[in-house]
Amino acid sequence: MTFQSIRLTQRPLPQGGQLTTLTLAAKMGSMGPAFWQEVPQALAGLGDTRVLIVRGEQVFSAGLDIKSNGAAIVPALGDPAAFKAVVDEMHAVTEGLAALPIPVIAAVHGWCIGAGLELIAGADLRLCSQDARFSLPEVKLGITADLGGLQRLPHLIGRGRTAHLALTGEPIDAATAERWGLVTEVLPDQDALFARAEALAEHLASLPAAALEGTKRTLNDGLPHTESLAAAVRWNAEHMTQEALQAAARKG
């Protein structure tokens, strides 16, 4: 399938399945109408993908393309139902990425602004290069971030730091993002970043898929402690295999 705003590349893995990279290919990784239509199609067609990497080209993403999305947004202003219909199409991207049962790695270089930051908040692992900059500037545009960032970021970096990003609209650099816990690794440059993302993806793909999915579900289920424990036990009861235990024992 050919896309305008993204590029999907796949390569086979030695252990089977595919490693897929979704590249934000529009200028400056901007998110126009085509982006919101194409990403759900891409996510639905991942097939036997074991790990997904999300990255940009010139930069990661300049965020929502306000000009090109305006044709849908402006007529819906003042009409909650119509506005919700517009934003629901965007939620299909941010929520769809977060809901994938496979590990998702975000590899960020350059700017990661607004909707771009809300997108990577739904990834499982976030890496960046030293030139990365992150911001949530919606307040400067007179709006509230509504694509999942205000819901997910407090769990990643804490409510106070999320408030700092969201209320000031000011950017943070890569070192601050690592210190805050938004990213777990900072690489020296773009090439090192993408190489590390690929190596990490290959490592994840070498692990049992059911164990990765169960771990991801448990981390994200949002259930009370006791219910989450029970869900993890139930997942293992249904998906743990004797073969996997024997293989682990041999490696140990």
C-alpha positions, 0 to 999 in steps of 0.5 A, a space after each residue: 500500500 502506498 501512503 502520502 504522509 507516512 512510509 512503512 518499511 518491513 524486513 524479516 527477522 531471523 526468528 520469524 516475523 517482521 520488524 516494521 518501521 513507520 516513518 513520518 514522511 510529510 515535511 517536518 513530520 507534520 500531521 495533516 488530514 492524510 496522516 490521520 487517515 493513513 496511520 490506522 490503515 497502516 496499523 491494521 496491516 502490520 500482519 506478523 510484525 513483532 516490533 514497531 519503530 516510529 521515527 521521523 525524517 528531517 525531524 520527528 514531528 512538528 505536530 498537527 498541521 493546523 492549516 491543512 486540518 483547518 478545513 475540518 476543524 473550523 466548521 466544527 467549532 462550537 458544535 461538540 458532536 461535530 468537533 468530537 467526530 473530527 478528533 475521534 479520527 485523530 484518536 484512532 491514531 494515538 489510541 490505536 498506536 497505544 493499543 497495539 499488542 506488540 512493543 512500540 519504540 519511538 525514536 525521536 530526533 529534532 523537534 517533537 511537538 504537540 501531537 507528536 509528543 502525544 503520539 510517542 506518549 503511547 509508545 512503550 519505549 522512547 529513545 532520542 538523539 541529543 538534538 531532540 526537543 519536546 514541547 506541548 504548546 497547545 495553550 499558546 494556540 488557545 486549546 487544550 491538548 486532547 490527543 492523550 498526552 495529558 492522560 499518559 504523560 503524568 504516568 511517565 513523568 509525573 503530574 508536576 512535570 506534565 503541568 510544566 510542559 502543558 501550562 507553559 508550552 515551553 520546550 525541554 531538551 533531550 537531557 531534561 527529557 531523560 532526567 524526567 523519564 520521558 526517554 530512557 536513552 539519549 544517543 549522540 546523533 541520528 544514526 546512532 539513534 536509529 541503529 540503537 532502535 533497530 538493535 533494541 527492536 531485534 532484542 525484543 523480537 527475540 523474546 516470547 511474543 505472548 510474554 511481551 504482550 502480557 507484560 504490556 497489557 499488565 503495565 497499561 491495564 490501569 486496574 486496581 492493584 489486586 485486579 491487575 495481579 489477578 489479570 497477570 496470573 490469568 494471562 500466564 495461566 493461559 499463555 505460559 508454555 512448558 517449551 518456553 520454560 524449558 528453553 529458559 532453563 537451558 539458557 540459565 
